[in-house]
Amino acid sequence: MTVVSSLASHIDYLVAVSLFLTGAWILLTSGNLVKKVIGLNIMETSVFAFIVTTGMVDEGAPPLVAAGLQGPFASPLPHALVLTGIVVAVSVTSLALVLILRIKAELGSVELDEIALAPKADDSAGQSNQRGSADE
């Protein structure tokens, strides 16, 4: 078996790995927090696709107890794991987006460069306390 035919028979794995690397690249290189969440979602989706394709059984019968069904049977476990992962991914995404909205409301930006230059809440509170004690 040549390398090309081996790669062609596992194209689903190559797609999952390329999607994961694309999401990682977006996550690591983007300065926008929303784009980082999108990169994380792409990575999560690629992991789900990889888990489903590894659980695939060629010519597998559904895992049902019935007369006349012969093995091999497809495993329902990868699909159950992916459904659980999707629920967790949606929860993490919603929490991240709410936190980004809060950051935007407090600091006025979702860009990491602008957030790093924004005045800290502790610095402004400390300055107001110093001014208050100097006025007395």
C-alpha positions in Angstrom: 0.0 0.0 0.0 1.5 3.3 -1.0 1.5 6.5 1.1 -1.0 8.2 -1.1 -3.5 5.4 -1.0 -3.1 5.2 2.8 -3.7 8.9 3.2 -6.7 8.7 0.8 -8.2 5.9 2.9 -7.9 8.1 6.1 -9.0 11.5 4.6 -11.4 12.0 7.5 -8.5 12.0 10.0 -6.6 14.5 7.8 -9.6 16.8 7.7 -10.0 16.6 11.5 -6.3 17.3 12.1 -6.3 20.2 9.6 -9.4 21.7 11.3 -7.7 21.4 14.7 -4.6 23.1 13.5 -6.6 25.8 11.9 -8.5 26.5 15.2 -5.2 26.4 17.1 -3.7 28.9 14.7 -6.7 31.3 15.1 -6.6 30.9 18.9 -2.9 31.6 19.2 -2.5 34.4 16.6 -5.7 36.4 17.0 -5.8 39.4 19.3 -9.6 39.6 19.3 -11.4 37.7 22.0 -14.4 36.7 19.9 -12.0 35.3 17.2 -10.3 33.3 20.0 -13.7 31.8 20.9 -14.4 30.9 17.3 -10.9 29.2 17.1 -11.7 27.2 20.2 -15.1 26.1 18.7 -13.3 25.0 15.5 -10.9 23.0 17.6 -13.8 21.4 19.5 -15.6 20.5 16.3 -12.5 18.8 14.9 -12.2 16.7 18.0 -15.8 15.7 17.8 -15.4 14.7 14.1 -12.3 12.7 15.0 -14.0 10.8 17.8 -17.0 10.0 15.6 -14.8 8.8 12.7 -12.6 6.6 15.0 -15.8 4.9 16.2 -17.0 4.1 12.7 -17.2 0.4 11.9 -17.3 -0.5 8.2 -20.4 -2.4 7.4 -21.3 -2.4 11.1 -24.9 -3.2 12.2 -26.7 -1.0 14.6 -26.3 -2.1 18.2 -29.8 -3.4 18.6 -30.9 -6.8 19.9 -32.9 -8.4 17.2 -33.2 -11.7 15.5 -30.9 -12.2 12.5 -28.5 -9.4 13.2 -24.9 -10.5 13.0 -21.8 -8.6 14.0 -19.7 -6.5 13.8 -21.8 -3.9 15.6 -21.2 -0.2 15.6 -20.4 1.2 19.0 -22.7 3.9 20.4 -20.2 5.1 22.9 -18.4 7.6 20.6 -21.7 9.3 19.7 -22.7 9.5 23.4 -19.3 11.1 24.2 -19.6 13.6 21.4 -23.1 14.6 22.5 -21.8 15.2 26.0 -18.9 17.2 24.6 -21.3 19.3 22.5 -23.2 20.3 25.6 -20.0 21.2 27.4 -18.8 23.1 24.4 -22.0 25.2 24.1 -21.7 26.0 27.8 -18.1 27.1 27.6 -18.9 29.2 24.5 -21.8 30.9 26.2 -19.8 31.6 29.3 -16.9 33.0 27.2 -19.2 35.2 25.2 -20.8 36.6 28.4 -17.4 37.3 29.8 -16.3 39.1 26.6 -19.5 41.2 26.8 -18.5 42.2 30.4 -15.0 43.0 29.3 -16.3 45.1 26.5 -18.6 47.0 28.9 -15.9 47.6 31.4 -12.9 48.3 29.2 -14.5 49.3 25.9 -12.7 46.8 23.7 -12.3 43.1 22.9 -8.8 43.5 21.5 -6.0 42.2 23.7 -3.6 45.0 22.9 -6.2 47.7 23.9 -7.2 45.7 27.0 -3.5 45.5 28.2 -3.2 49.3 27.9 -6.5 50.1 29.6 -6.2 51.5 33.2 -6.7 48.8 35.8 -9.6 49.1 38.2 -7.3 48.8 41.2 -5.1 51.7 40.0 -8.1 54.1 39.6 -9.5 53.1 43.0 -6.1 53.6 44.7 -5.8 57.0 43.1 -9.2 58.1 44.2 -8.5 57.0 47.8 -5.3 59.0 47.7 -7.1 62.1 46.4 -9.8 61.7 49.0 -7.3 61.6 51.9 -5.4 64.5 50.5 -8.5 66.7 50.4 -9.3 66.2 54.1 
